[in-house]
């Protein structure tokens, strides 16, 4: 019992139990000097027997971090740097969302509490090595996954965890987030040098496009045209090589039937739970020439949409979408819906492929037909003046080159025989 005249220091911050059983720790970290709004440091502790004790440790750590918020930059942690970086980085909303996810899932749990001065190349190399073994960084030892955190008798519902390595592309994405964040730290003079410069990320995976064969593509197109509107979408994907988000974002005014040109200005991307038109992946618009068959297919699509709108008494506006489930074409086709429908269609036909591989099919057929790499890159919307296209489709370029060599040799031999 506390004696009269004495008092205990009340711990700052609060611990709240969430509906899932997890504990949320929230600590006040002062006011933002620019907005004047209160800022908080928060962290969630997974449910378990020791969750309460772990939450208290987290609260103590967050209190220390809050005290250091306005301390000299030399005392800043990697978690604080990531927070500041995500606050100021100027990228697409979907890209920023991805960066925040990488920070939350992979970087902060392992490295967030470390002072920046303690993060060096050796530590990051070890961190990447752990992720290559298991994304949960268990060291390959694994553990038992229990159906509940309460005392129980294990049965078939409690299984050993399988270690799943994090892919090279995901580790590289984490590396680029760290690289950009440390770049800001050097600019802000929090550090004199970035430790990331001495770290080698995993090599990028070799691109191995596996397009459907011409026979399979023909079967897929034939099946799609059982529904003419769906058939028009699949046909346009084949003939233009556009990304699914670009196809779904197309609006009527971007189709010029008279000059047989399609202008791709945007892609449809999900941000904050809703799809919206955003810049294309390379932030550049492009014009794609259309063949006579594609012009006819799209003209018939527009005619069907106009007839259905007239029948229902609705008006198709100037910003109507080219591929739309709505009678007035006011809403775009959802890219996920298109992917799932295509997957079901391919499964019915017994063909192992995806919607994205139609893009590969378009590229490989153009290369096989002798179209130059820069033109193929332009149609696909690849950056780098064809370098990306060449890297992705090197095998098909080599094959086309070999065919060209045989043609030249054949013509040379034919001319030699005539000369003799």
C-alpha positions in Angstrom: 0.0 0.0 0.0 1.4 3.4 -1.0 2.2 5.7 1.9 0.4 9.1 2.2 2.2 11.9 0.5 3.8 9.7 -2.1 2.8 9.1 -5.7 3.8 6.9 -8.6 4.7 8.2 -12.1 1.8 7.3 -14.4 3.1 5.5 -17.6 2.5 7.6 -20.7 0.5 6.1 -23.5 -2.3 3.5 -23.4 -2.7 -0.1 -24.3 -6.0 -1.1 -26.0 -7.2 -4.6 -26.7 -8.5 -5.0 -30.3 -11.4 -7.3 -31.3 -8.8 -9.7 -32.8 -7.2 -10.1 -29.4 -4.2 -8.1 -30.3 -3.0 -5.2 -28.1 -2.5 -1.7 -29.6 0.1 0.5 -27.9 -0.3 4.2 -28.5 2.0 6.9 -27.1 1.7 10.7 -27.5 4.7 12.1 -29.3 4.0 15.9 -29.2 2.7 18.2 -31.8 3.7 18.4 -35.5 5.5 21.8 -35.9 4.0 22.3 -39.3 0.3 21.4 -38.8 0.0 21.8 -35.0 -1.7 18.4 -34.8 -1.0 15.9 -32.1 1.2 13.0 -33.3 1.3 9.4 -31.9 3.5 6.4 -32.1 1.6 3.2 -32.4 2.4 -0.5 -32.6 0.4 -3.7 -32.4 1.3 -6.7 -30.3 0.1 -10.1 -31.4 -2.2 -12.0 -29.0 -0.6 -14.6 -26.7 0.2 -15.6 -23.1 3.0 -13.0 -22.9 1.2 -10.3 -24.9 0.6 -8.0 -21.9 4.3 -8.0 -20.8 5.4 -7.5 -24.4 2.9 -4.6 -24.8 4.5 -2.9 -21.7 8.0 -3.3 -23.2 6.7 -1.8 -26.5 5.2 1.1 -24.6 8.5 1.8 -22.8 10.3 1.7 -26.1 7.8 4.0 -27.8 8.0 6.4 -24.9 11.8 6.5 -25.4 11.3 7.1 -29.1 8.8 9.9 -28.4 11.3 11.6 -26.1 13.9 11.3 -28.9 11.6 12.8 -31.6 13.1 16.2 -31.2 16.5 15.0 -30.2 19.6 15.4 -32.3 19.4 13.4 -35.6 22.2 11.2 -34.4 19.8 9.5 -32.0 17.1 8.9 -34.6 16.0 5.3 -35.3 15.4 3.6 -38.6 11.7 3.6 -37.8 11.7 7.3 -37.4 13.6 7.8 -40.7 11.1 5.6 -42.5 8.2 7.6 -41.1 9.7 10.9 -42.2 10.6 9.4 -45.6 7.1 8.2 -46.3 5.8 11.6 -45.2 7.8 13.5 -47.8 8.4 11.1 -50.7 6.6 12.2 -53.9 5.4 9.1 -55.8 2.1 7.7 -57.0 -0.4 6.9 -54.2 -0.3 3.2 -55.1 3.5 3.2 -55.0 3.5 5.0 -51.6 1.0 2.5 -50.4 3.4 -0.3 -51.4 6.4 1.4 -49.7 4.4 1.7 -46.5 3.4 -1.9 -46.7 7.1 -3.0 -47.1 8.1 -0.8 -44.2 5.3 -2.1 -42.0 5.6 -5.8 -42.8 9.4 -6.3 -43.3 11.5 -3.4 -42.2 10.0 -2.0 -39.0 9.6 -5.3 -37.1 13.2 -6.3 -37.6 15.1 -3.0 -37.8 12.7 -0.1 -36.8 14.0 0.3 -33.2 17.7 0.4 -34.2 19.5 3.8 -34.1 20.6 4.8 -37.6 24.2 4.7 -36.5 23.8 0.9 -35.7 22.5 0.0 -39.2 25.5 -1.0 -41.4 26.2 -3.1 -44.5 27.0 -6.2 -42.5 23.7 -6.0 -40.6 21.6 -5.5 -43.8 23.4 -8.3 -45.6 22.5 -10.6 -42.7 18.9 -9.3 -42.8 18.6 -10.1 -46.5 20.1 -13.6 -45.9 17.4 -14.3 -43.3 14.6 -13.2 -45.6 16.0 -15.5 -48.3 15.5 -18.4 -45.9 12.2 -17.4 -44.3 10.1 -14.3 -44.7 9.4 -14.5 -40.9 13.1 -14.7 -40.2 12.9 -17.9 -38.1 16.3 -19.1 -39.4 14.9 -22.1 -41.1 14.0 -23.7 -37.7 10.3 -23.3 -38.1 7.8 -23.7 -35.3 4.4 -25.1 -34.5 1.3 -23.1 -35.6 -1.4 -23.6 -33.0 -5.1 -23.0 -33.5 -5.3 -21.0 -30.3 -3.0 -19.2 -27.8 -4.9 -20.8 -24.9 -3.9 -24.1 -23.3 -5.1 -27.0 -25.5 -4.4 -30.4 -26.8 -2.9 -30.3 -30.2 -4.7 -32.0 -33.1 -4.6 -31.9 -36.9 -5.4 -28.2 -36.8 -2.0 -27.5 -35.2 0.6 -27.8 -38.0 4.3 -27.1 -38.3 5.0 -23.8 -40.1 6.6 -24.1 -43.5 9.4 -21.6 -44.1 8.6 -19.5 -47.1 11.5 -17.5 -48.5 10.8 -13.9 -49.5 11.2 -13.6 -53.3 14.2 -11.8 -54.7 12.0 -9.1 -56.2 10.4 -8.4 -52.8 13.9 -8.2 -51.1 15.0 -5.8 -53.9 11.9 -3.7 -53.3 12.8 -3.5 -49.5 16.3 -2.6 -50.5 15.2 0.3 -52.7 13.0 1.7 -49.9 15.9 1.6 -47.6 18.2 3.1 -50.2 15.8 6.0 -50.8 15.2 6.6 -47.1 19.0 6.7 -46.3 19.4 9.0 -49.2 17.1 11.5 -47.5 19.0 10.9 -44.2 22.2 12.0 -45.9 20.5 15.1 -47.4 19.0 16.0 -44.1 22.5 15.5 -42.5 21.2 12.8 -40.1 24.1 10.7 -41.5 27.3 11.6 -43.2 27.1 8.5 -45.5 24.5 6.0 -46.5 25.3 2.4 -45.4 23.2 1.1 -48.2 26.0 1.9 -50.7 28.0 -1.1 -49.6 25.0 -3.5 -49.6 24.4 -5.8 -52.5 20.7 -6.7 -53.1 19.7 -10.0 -54.7 20.1 -10.2 -58.4 16.8 -9.6 -60.3 15.1 -12.8 -61.4 15.5 -13.5 -65.1 12.4 -12.8 -67.1 10.9 -15.9 -68.6 7.8 -15.0 -70.6 5.7 -18.0 -71.4 3.0 -16.9 -73.9 0.3 -19.2 -75.1 0.9 -20.9 -78.4 -0.9 -19.6 -81.5 -3.3 -22.6 -81.3 -4.0 -21.9 -77.6 -4.5 -18.2 -78.3 -7.0 -19.0 -81.1 -9.0 -21.3 -78.8 -9.0 -18.6 -76.1 -10.2 -15.9 -78.5 -12.9 -18.2 -79.9 -14.2 -19.0 -76.4 -14.2 -15.3 -75.4 -16.3 -14.4 -78.4 -19.2 -16.4 -77.0 -19.9 -13.1 -75.3 -19.1 -10.5 -77.9 -18.3 -7.7 -75.4 -15.9 -10.0 -73.5 -14.5 -11.2 -76.9 -13.7 -7.6 -77.8 -11.7 -7.1 -74.6 -9.7 -10.2 -75.1 -9.1 -9.5 -78.8 -7.9 -5.9 -78.0 -5.5 -7.3 -75.4 -4.1 -9.7 -78.0 -3.7 -7.1 -80.8 -2.4 -4.2 -78.7 -0.4 -5.9 -76.0 -1.7 -3.3 -73.5 -1.7 -4.0 -69.8 -5.0 -5.0 -68.2 -5.2 -1.7 -66.2 -4.6 0.3 -69.4 -7.4 -1.6 -71.2 -9.8 -1.1 -68.3 -9.0 2.6 -68.1 -9.6 3.3 -71.8 -12.3 5.9 -72.5 -14.3 6.3 -75.7 -12.6 9.6 -76.7 -9.2 7.8 -76.8 -10.3 5.6 -79.6 -10.0 7.1 -83.1 -11.8 4.7 -85.5 -11.3 7.0 -88.5 -7.5 7.0 -88.2 -7.3 3.5 -86.6 -5.4 4.7 -83.5 -5.8 4.0 -79.9 -4.3 6.5 -77.4 -3.3 5.0 -74.1 -3.0 7.7 -71.5 -3.7 6.0 -68.1 -4.0 2.8 -66.2 -6.7 1.8 -63.7 -5.2 1.3 -60.3 -6.6 0.6 -56.8 -5.8 3.3 -54.2 -7.5 3.4 -50.9 -10.0 0.6 -51.8 -11.2 2.3 -55.0 -10.1 2.1 -58.6 -9.1 5.3 -60.4 -7.3 6.4 -63.6 -3.7 7.0 -62.9 -0.6 7.5 -65.0 0.7 4.5 -67.0 3.5 2.4 -65.5 6.1 4.5 -67.4 4.2 7.8 -66.8 4.0 8.2 -70.6 1.1 8.1 -73.0 1.4 6.3 -76.3 -0.5 5.8 -79.6 -1.1 2.3 -80.8 -2.0 1.7 -84.5 -5.0 -0.7 -85.0 -5.5 -3.2 -87.7 -8.7 -3.4 -89.8 -10.1 -6.4 -87.8 -9.6 -4.6 -84.4 -11.2 -1.4 -85.8 -14.2 -3.5 -86.8 -14.4 -5.3 -83.5 -14.3 -2.1 -81.5 -16.8 -0.3 -83.9 -19.3 -3.2 -83.3 -18.7 -2.9 -79.5 -19.6 0.8 -79.6 -22.6 0.1 -81.7 -23.9 -2.5 -79.2 -23.3 -0.1 -76.3 -25.2 2.7 -78.1 -28.1 0.4 -78.9 -28.4 -0.9 -75.3 -28.2 2.7 -73.9 -31.0 3.8 -76.3 -33.1 0.8 -75.3 -32.8 1.6 -71.6 -33.1 5.4 -72.1 -29.7 6.3 -70.7 -27.1 8.6 -72.0 -23.5 7.7 -72.7 -21.3 10.6 -71.6 -18.1 12.0 -73.1 -16.0 10.2 -70.5 -17.6 6.8 -71.0 -15.3 3.8 -70.7 -14.6 1.6 -73.7 -15.0 -1.6 -71.7 -17.7 -1.2 -69.1 -20.4 -3.3 -67.3 -22.7 -0.3 -66.9 -25.4 0.5 -69.5 -24.2 4.1 -69.7 -20.5 3.0 -69.7 -19.8 5.3 -66.7 -17.8 2.7 -64.7 -14.8 0.8 -65.9 -14.4 -2.9 -66.1 -12.6 -4.0 -62.9 -9.1 -5.3 -63.7 -9.4 -8.1 -61.0 -12.8 -9.1 -62.5 -11.2 -9.4 -66.0 -8.3 -11.5 -64.6 -10.6 -13.9 -62.8 -13.0 -14.3 -65.7 -10.0 -15.0 -68.1 -8.6 -17.5 -65.6 -11.9 -19.4 -65.4 -12.2 -19.4 -69.2 -8.6 -20.7 -69.6 -9.3 -23.4 -66.9 -12.4 -24.6 -68.8 -10.2 -25.0 -71.9 -7.5 -26.8 -70.0 -4.9 -24.1 -70.9 -2.5 -23.0 -68.2 -2.1 -19.3 -68.8 -3.0 -15.8 -67.4 -4.4 -12.6 -68.9 -1.0 -10.9 -68.6 0.5 -13.6 -70.9 -1.5 -12.2 -73.8 0.8 -9.3 -73.6 3.7 -11.7 -74.0 1.9 -13.3 -76.9 1.5 -10.0 -78.7 5.2 -9.2 -78.2 6.6 -12.6 -79.3 4.4 -12.7 -82.4 5.5 -9.3 -83.5 9.2 -10.2 -83.0 8.7 -13.5 -84.8 7.1 -11.5 -87.7 10.3 -9.4 -88.0 9.1 -6.2 -86.3 12.0 -4.2 -84.9 12.5 -4.0 -81.2 11.9 -0.3 -80.9 8.5 -0.6 -82.5 7.5 -3.5 -80.3 8.7 -1.5 -77.2 6.6 1.4 -78.3 3.5 -0.6 -78.6 4.0 -2.3 -75.3 4.8 0.9 -73.5 8.3 -0.3 -72.4 10.8 2.4 -71.3 14.5 2.4 -72.0 14.2 2.7 -75.8 13.8 -1.1 -76.2 16.3 -2.3 -73.6 13.5 -3.8 -71.4 11.9 -5.5 -74.4 15.2 -6.9 -75.5 15.9 -8.2 -72.0 12.5 -9.8 -71.6 12.3 -11.4 -75.0 15.9 -12.2 -75.8 15.1 -15.8 -76.7 12.6 -14.8 -79.3 14.9 -12.1 -80.7 17.6 -14.7 -81.0 15.3 -17.1 -82.8 14.1 -14.4 -85.2 17.7 -13.4 -85.8 18.6 -17.0 -86.6 15.7 -17.2 -89.1 17.0 -14.0 -90.7 20.4 -15.4 -91.0 19.0 -18.5 -92.8 17.1 -16.3 -95.2 20.2 -14.3 -96.0 22.3 -17.4 -96.4 19.6 -19.0 -98.6 19.4 -16.0 -100.9 23.2 -15.8 -101.1 23.5 -19.5 -102.1 20.7 -19.1 -104.7 22.5 -16.1 -106.3 25.7 -18.1 -106.3 24.1 -21.0 -108.1 22.7 -18.7 -110.7 26.0 -17.1 -111.2 27.7 -20.4 -111.8 
